[in-house]
Amino acid sequence: MPSANMLADKYDEVLEGFEGAEKKMEIDFVPITGEDPETLPVDGGMRQYRREFWSDVVALLNGTILLHDPQERFDAYLISESSLFVYNDRVIILTCGTTLLLKTLPTMIQAAKDIGLEVSWFQYSRKNFLFPEKQQFPHTSFDHEVDFLHKIFPQGRPFVMGPMTSDHWYLFVADFIRRESVNGNRKIVDKDQMLNVYMYDIDPAVAQLFMRADSLILPSIFRDGDGEVDAA
C-alpha cells in the first residue's frame, strides 16, 4: 500500500498547473404559463430528470457524476470537477479545471422547455484563470464566452469586477424576471440574496478550518511545516 508521502507526491504532480478557478452557472426557471414557480411540486420541475439525464449533461463538460445525494428540496451531485445542484426551479453547477461548462447550457434550456419551463434569470461567473492558455473554446477568453452566451441570450450583459492587472471577476447576467403585475403596478418578486466568499493563498492551517477531508485525499492541505503529511 502506498505511503501518505507517496500519495502526496502523486497528488502534487496532478495539481501542478491545475486550474483551480471555478466556473459557476445558475439558471432559474419559471413556468411558461406565467404561474409562480412556487406552485411547482418540490420534486417536480427540473427534478423530474434523473441521474441518467444529468450524467449526459455532465459528460458534455467532460466530467462524470461520482455521487448523488438527494435532499428534501434539491438533488446534490458530486461531479469529477466540482458540484451540481438541481432544484425544481433552478440548476446551479460549478466546475473547475478545463471543463466546458457553457456547452451544457443549450441542453438544459431545451430540457426545461420540454417540461413547460423557460429561463427567468441566468448568471455565469468566474475568476480570471491562472492558466488561460489551457482552456478550450468557448472558455479560451471572456470575449469568447460572451460571444457564445450572446447567441443564446442576446440581451445578456457582461461585467468585469476588479483590476484587470490583478485578480478580477467576470460576470454575465441575463435577466427576464417579471417585476410588474398585470395592471402595471410595481411588484418586486426578487427573493434571492447571494453572498459568495472566495479565499486565495491562505495559510494551510487556516484552510483546514474550512475543509472536511481525509489527509490522503487532499494531502497538500495537510502538509506540516517540514513538508511532511500529517495523516493522523
Secondary structure, DSSP 4 states (H G I P E B T S, - for coil): ---HHHHHHHHHHHHTT---PPEEEEEEEEETT---GGGS-TT-GGGGS-HHHHHHHHHHTT--EEEEEE-SS-EEEEETTEEEEE-SSEEEEEE-TT--GGGGHHHHHHHHHHTTEEEEEEEEEEEPPSSGGG--TTTT-HHHHHHHHHTT-TT-EEEEES-TTS--EEEEEEE----B-TTS-B--------------S--HHHHGGG----TTTSGGGGB-TTS-B---
